[in-house]
Amino acid sequence: MGHAVVTGASSGIGEAIVTRLLRDGWRVTGLSRRDPARSEPGFTHRAVDLLDDAALVNALTGIDANALIHAAGVTRAGPLGSLDLNAGHLLWRLHVDAAIRLADILVPRMPDGGRIVLIGSRASAGVAGRSQYGATKAALVPMARAWAQELLHRRITVNIVAPGTTDTPMLRDPARSATPPKVPPIGRYIRPEEVAALTAFLVGPEADVITGQQIMICGGSSL
């Protein structure tokens, strides 16, 4: 299939995406701070803090990929009146700035017909108590659409997969205790494997004409 770079490869949605792509025959370079200790022959891990620009540049040295999937993320929550400015900076740097840096480095050497998928969130539409988190995920939408326009002539597609409440370790992060997760209307949480399946489709050959789109996978939460 090709070579994909996946951030957040050691946990949650990122880990599920790595598993799915390896199963589909991709070669995967996973970027994360923690080593996921995978033994598959098609997988390579590079330990990196995405917030450390020099370390990120070094981690991407020598990598030529035809797919970039930015799945790394954290969540912070709180109501207006008790928001943490530093938390907002962290969310922006990881969700937006890291995506920009990754794409700016990798896309110029990406072959025509490549793929970019950013993992967004249903919170981009606005969820009480998650304004800072939702704002950073919403920022991905115009950014992805701008990139999609810029890269049309190279047939590189850029899309966002925006999950609702997904059953990952982040769901149980104490940092979101102020706004406990809500079960989507469909009656259960989204599974990481379902997000990975949609992502795998978007980086595959049958999604060649889908670009500049944010696709919700939210169990009815956005209805």
Secondary structure, DSSP 8 states (H G I E B T S, - for coil): --EEEEESTTSHHHHHHHHHHHHTT-EEEEEESS------TTEEEEE--TT-HHHHHHHTTT---SEEEE---------TTS--HHHHHHHHIIIIIHHHHHHHHHGGGS-TT-EEEEE--GGGG--TT-HHHHHHHHHHHHHHHHHHHHTGGGT-EEEEEEESSB-SGGGG-GGGTTS-----TTSS-B-HHHHHHHHHHHTSGGGTT--S-EEEESTTTT-
